[in-house]
Structures are given as structure tokens and as C-alpha cells.
Amino acid sequence: MIGISNVIQVMIVDDHTLFRTGLQMLLEKHDGINVVSEAANAADALDKLKEHCVDIVLMDISLPGMDGLDATSRIKKEYPSVKVIILTMHNDEPYLLKALEAGAAGYILKEAASTELVSAVQAANKGKIIIHPSLVKVLVNKAIGKKPGRKKRHSRSDSVLTKREIEVLNFICLGYTNQEIGDRLIISVKTVEKHRENMLEKLGLKKRYQLVEYALKNRLISLEP
């Protein structure tokens, strides 16, 4: 459920009361962000989403009962316009990939600075995918098998993907929405979606995040806007 005002309506889902309280105080120091609801578990969060207009859900992974990843998947199915940011202590690549597959719009560590968290909420509300910098580095290094002095590896992607598809792929990896990609490349949203579908089919992939992994592995993107 999306709020109608310019204020970003946030729900916090975490089983630690003190953490929820502290996070609420931190977020509400900033104009344009309002914590409209909080929950100690996934079931409670799903119930409260029926009662409140929410733009962003800050979701812990380790919850009693249904975990945060399953809860994220449920929320995206029932409330596809709601953005879910995983806020967790798990600094692990497998959790990150599962979160993205579940439909999360971001993956932020609880150790993140307050300014980073606020920026993540604002960016996710605009449709961008936000990943904690330390995990981006881990993903990139593992995906490309980074070694000092190693030259770019050529793959079948260099010839399979067109120049325009690689341009679209670059923006996808940077977290741009289809609309933003279309605006940047001066093409329609439908054309962006068609390019994405063509890439998935050519590469034998199914998920948007798999395109990101593939691009990093084959060094097809610059990681710069």
C-alpha cells in the first residue's frame, strides 16, 4: 500500500524492541520520513500492512516464526508496490542473493551509518536497488574472479548481446528502474522491458538479479552511471 503524500511511510519489522525504537527515532529526525508502523514478527507485519499505507518496509531476516526473506516474498506478492529493504547483521552473499530473489529493493547491514540508511530509504522509494558497499565488493570480486593484472575475459556475451542491450544491462546493474532507463536512453519502457526479456532468453536466465551477476562475471559493465 502506497501513501498519497510526499512523506515516505516506513514500517520497521524487527524482534528487538529497543532497536525498533532507536531506528524510529533516527529516521524521524529527517524531514520526509515517517515511521507509521512497527512489528516484532512477520505475521504481525502482514496484518498491519492491511491497516496502514506503507511505502518502505525495513525487514530483519532473523525473526520468530516466518523469517524475513519469506516475509519479503509474501509482501511483494500481496503488495507489489511496497519496497522492502533488508536490514540485517548477516554480511553474507547467500542471504543477499536470496533477498534479491524474494524481491527486496535493498540489503543494508545494521552497522551502517544513519546517513546511509536514510539514503537507502530515499533511494528505494525512487525505485533503485540499494546494496551495502561491502557486499557489492564481495559480489564483484567473486563474480569476476578478480586477480591483480588480470586482463578482461571475453565470453560469448560479447557477441550475443547487442550494444543497446549492454547499455540497458549497465543501467539495470546500477539499480535504475525501467522508466529511468528509458529516460536515459530515450526509448520507451516497453522497449526497455523487451531488451531485458531478450537478454534473459539469450543467456538462459530467469531473474533480473541473475543479469547483474552475469554482467559482473563477464565484465560487461563499468559500474559507473
Buried (B, 14 or more C-beta within 10 A) or exposed (E): BEBEEEEBBBBBBBBEEEBBEEBBEBBEEBEEBBBBBBBBBBBBBBEBBEEEBBBBBBBBBEBEEBBBBBBBBBBBEEBEEBBBBBBBEBBEEEBBBBBBBBBBBBBBBBEBEEEBBBBBBBBBBEBBBBBBEEBBEBBBEEBBEEEEEEEEEEBEBEEEBEEEBBBBBBBBBBBBBBEBBBEBBEBEBEBBBBBBEBBBEBBEBEEBBBBBBBBBBBBBBEEEE
